[in-house]
Amino acid sequence: QVQLVESGGGLVQAGSSLRRCCAAPGRTCRTNAMGWFRQSPGKERESVATISGSGGNTYYADSVKGRYTISRDNAKNTVYLQMNSLKPEDTAVYYCAADQHSNLYEIPVTSYEYDYWGQGTQVTVSS
């Protein structure tokens, strides 16, 4: 079982920035894809950004392209999500996830492809 520990998040005003971190302490996830997802009340969990084990391939949802950046530091078993120019519609519970089946270059996109999840953290963007 892989434990993912998230940090960051909270209440911010529109136009602000936040940085989310997700660590897998005691576990090597260097070869596995990791990603960030979000879920708003009444909506399905959606993919925000995912990154391959190598860090060389990334995916972004259209709604966050140009505003969010996903990155990883494999030496620290940590993945980051830099969120800029936040909008009220970005308000959601954000989850970190890790996949145990992908190779170094794959970037699974759907939540069903991920095996381990963080606890989720609320991000609220006020207008």
N, C-alpha and C positions, 0 to 999 in steps of 0.2 A: 504494500500500500504506500502510495506517495502522498505526503502531506504538502500542500501548497499554502504558503502563508502570505497573505496580501497586506499591503500597507498603502497609505495615501487615501484620497477620497475626501468627501465632506461637502460642505455648502459653499458655493462660490457664486459670484455675479457673472452675468453674461459677458463674454469677451475675455474672461480670465483664463488662466492655465492651471492644470493640475498634472502631477506626475504620479502614476501608480507603479508599484513594485510588487513582484511576486517571486518569492524564494521557495526553493525546494531543499530545505536543510537536510543534510545527511544523505542526499540522494543525487545521483548523477543523471541529469536529464539532457546531457550534451548532445545526444544523437536524436533526440525526439523533438517533434514540433510542439510549440506552445502557442497559446492564443488568449485573446481577451474577448469576452462575450458580455452582452448586457441584456437586461430584461426589465421592461416597464410593466406596470399593473395592466392586466388584461391582454398582454401581448406575449408572443412566444419569445424564447431566448434567441437572440440574433448574434451573428458573428460581427465583431468590430474590426479586429486585426489579428492575423496569425503570422507566425514566423517559423521557418524551417530550423532543423537542428543545427545546421551550419551557420544560420543567420543570414545567408545570402539571398534567400527568397522570402518575400512577404506578400501578404494579401490585405487589402483594406476594403471595407464596405464603402460603397459610393458616398454614403452620408458623412463619412469622416475623412475621405481623401483630401490631402492638402492641409488638414488640421491636426490629425493624430499621427504619431510615429511610434512604431513598435521596434524594440531592440532587445538584445540579450547579451549577457556576460556569462559565458559558459564556465569560466573559472569560478564564478560565484554562484552558479546554478540559479541565476536570477533573470527574469524577463521584465522589461519596463514598458510602460505606455505613457508617452508624453501627449497630453491633450491640450491643445491650444485653441484659442478663439471659441471657447465653449458657448453653446447655445442652450436655451431652455429645453429644447427637444432632446438634448443629450442626457437629460435627467433619467436615471435608471440605477438598478443594482448592477454593478460590474463584477464579473467573475473571471478569474484566471483559470486556465485549463492546460493540461499536459496530455499528450498522446503517447502511448507506449509502443505503437506499431510502425510509426513512420520512419523512413530512413532520413539521412542527413539533408535531403533536398526537397522532400515533400512538404506541402503546406495544406493539411486538411482544413476545410473551411466550416463544415457543419458541426454543430454541437454533438451530434451522434457519434462522431469520429473520435471524440476525446474521452479519455478514461478517468482522469483525475481532475478534481475541481477544488478551487479555493472556497473560502467561506462566503465570499461575496461582500461587497462594500457599497453602500449607498453613495451616489454622486448626485447632488442636487444643484441645478443651475437656475438661479433666479433672474428674472428679467429686469 
